[in-house]
Amino acid sequence: MLTPKKIVQNRIFLHSLFWAISYYILLQHFSISQKITFVDHLFTILFHISLFCGVYINLYFLIPRFLNKQDYWKYVVSLILLFGLFYGIHVFTFDILSELIFPNYYLIVFYDYIELLKYFVVYLGLTTLFVLSKSWIDLADSKKQLAEKEKELIHNELKALKAQVNPHFLFNSLNSIYALALQKSDQAPEVILKLSSVLRYMIYESNEQGVELKKEINFIKDYIDLQKLRTKNPDSVIINISGDIKDQKITPLILIVFIENAFKHGVKGDTVNQFIQINITVSDTEIQFFSENNIGRVDETEQDEYKGLGLENVKRRLELLYNENHDLKLSKTSDTFIVELKLLL
């Protein structure tokens, strides 16, 4: 079914409408009296022959071949040659063709090439603008559709990446509870309570693209407290948070991956040189995160296939969400691993 929108977008309809308007305007212009006669119609029809040829040679040959390819000099030269053809068709139409088809009518042509050039410029200028405008609109629509598709792809990819964060963190925490349970530690209930608080945030409060920074900071504190409970030397874990934390927002679960990595590959298994130093500095528009930890021994129960999953995940999320508004530096020595991250909030 043809809708008004489809009719307006129909090329045949638009071209027919243009020439109908053109015919009506020129018919009124060429009429020598208030009453329009057959001669006026005949003159207007013949006058449109050269216009018709000039317009469509330009639309379907010169524009695609030269103008669309930004070959402007060739396009200008081609227009000059086209005007010569346009003028020749006009002269042929009125001097030869009209006498062959309508021998009983004597049509006087009183337009010289300067006046014909005005018609040529107006018609080719208008139709060229129409075509270019349509191309620009189509290009804008294509860019808009592409942007929407890219946005949708990024959204879906972020959902998939975040889905990797939650199980990854949960598995590590459950391993800690399992170890405490095997030891029949009195700390197990407290660890479960802390884990409950952390998971509540992850499941119910971190589903938005941006969360309040103070909530994220509280979540980080709870997580570190949970990890300290299973650390042999909790004093080796130092966290400093400074700055004015107000209503700034941050992507949820971005910083926790680095902290989780520090515990996973740092204090675990190393009882002599273990340490984690975490500094978070907040301003109105920026957050600076710094962490440094020793490189210890990773438990054999952790499979190699999961090593590095969290860091690669967070790198991808930073690229998608912050693009140029972040600066991440990871450095490693034989003894330490350092993370430096700046985020524009």
Rosetta blueprint (number, residue, H / E / L):
1 M L
2 L L
3 T L
4 P H
5 K H
6 K H
7 I H
8 V H
9 Q H
10 N L
11 R H
12 I H
13 F H
14 L H
15 H H
16 S H
17 L H
18 F H
19 W H
20 A H
21 I H
22 S H
23 Y H
24 Y H
25 I H
26 L H
27 L H
28 Q H
29 H H
30 F H
31 S L
32 I L
33 S L
34 Q L
35 K L
36 I L
37 T L
38 F H
39 V H
40 D H
41 H H
42 L H
43 F H
44 T H
45 I H
46 L H
47 F H
48 H H
49 I H
50 S H
51 L H
52 F H
53 C H
54 G H
55 V H
56 Y H
57 I H
58 N H
59 L H
60 Y H
61 F H
62 L H
63 I H
64 P H
65 R H
66 F H
67 L H
68 N L
69 K L
70 Q L
71 D L
72 Y H
73 W H
74 K H
75 Y H
76 V H
77 V H
78 S H
79 L H
80 I H
81 L H
82 L H
83 F H
84 G H
85 L H
86 F H
87 Y H
88 G H
89 I H
90 H H
91 V H
92 F H
93 T H
94 F H
95 D H
96 I H
97 L H
98 S H
99 E H
100 L H
101 I H
102 F L
103 P L
104 N L
105 Y L
106 Y L
107 L L
108 I L
109 V L
110 F L
111 Y L
112 D L
113 Y H
114 I H
115 E H
116 L H
117 L H
118 K H
119 Y H
120 F H
121 V H
122 V H
123 Y H
124 L H
125 G H
126 L H
127 T H
128 T H
129 L H
130 F H
131 V H
132 L H
133 S H
134 K H
135 S H
136 W H
137 I H
138 D H
139 L H
140 A H
141 D H
142 S H
143 K H
144 K H
145 Q H
146 L H
147 A H
148 E H
149 K H
150 E H
151 K H
152 E H
153 L H
154 I H
155 H H
156 N H
157 E H
158 L H
159 K H
160 A H
161 L H
162 K H
163 A H
164 Q H
165 V H
166 N H
167 P H
168 H H
169 F H
170 L H
171 F H
172 N H
173 S H
174 L H
175 N H
176 S H
177 I H
178 Y H
179 A H
180 L H
181 A H
182 L H
183 Q L
184 K L
185 S L
186 D L
187 Q L
188 A H
189 P H
190 E H
191 V H
192 I H
193 L H
194 K H
195 L H
196 S H
197 S H
198 V H
199 L H
200 R H
201 Y H
202 M H
203 I H
204 Y H
205 E H
206 S L
207 N L
208 E L
209 Q L
210 G L
211 V E
212 E E
213 L H
214 K H
215 K H
216 E H
217 I H
218 N H
219 F H
220 I H
221 K H
222 D H
223 Y H
224 I H
225 D H
226 L H
227 Q H
228 K H
229 L H
230 R L
231 T L
232 K L
233 N L
234 P H
235 D H
236 S H
237 V E
238 I E
239 I E
240 N E
241 I E
242 S E
243 G E
244 D L
245 I L
246 K L
247 D L
248 Q L
249 K E
250 I E
251 T L
252 P L
253 L L
254 I L
255 L L
256 I H
257 V H
258 F H
259 I H
260 E H
261 N H
262 A H
263 F H
264 K H
265 H H
266 G H
267 V H
268 K L
269 G L
270 D L
271 T L
272 V L
273 N L
274 Q L
275 F L
276 I E
277 Q E
278 I E
279 N E
280 I E
281 T E
282 V E
283 S L
284 D L
285 T L
286 E E
287 I E
288 Q E
289 F E
290 F E
291 S E
292 E E
293 N E
294 N E
295 I L
296 G L
297 R L
298 V L
299 D L
300 E L
301 T L
302 E L
303 Q L
304 D H
305 E H
306 Y H
307 K L
308 G L
309 L H
310 G H
311 L H
312 E H
313 N H
314 V H
315 K H
316 R H
317 R H
318 L H
319 E H
320 L H
321 L H
322 Y L
323 N H
324 E H
325 N H
326 H E
327 D E
328 L E
329 K E
330 L E
331 S E
332 K E
333 T L
334 S L
335 D L
336 T E
337 F E
338 I E
339 V E
340 E E
341 L E
342 K E
343 L E
344 L E
345 L L
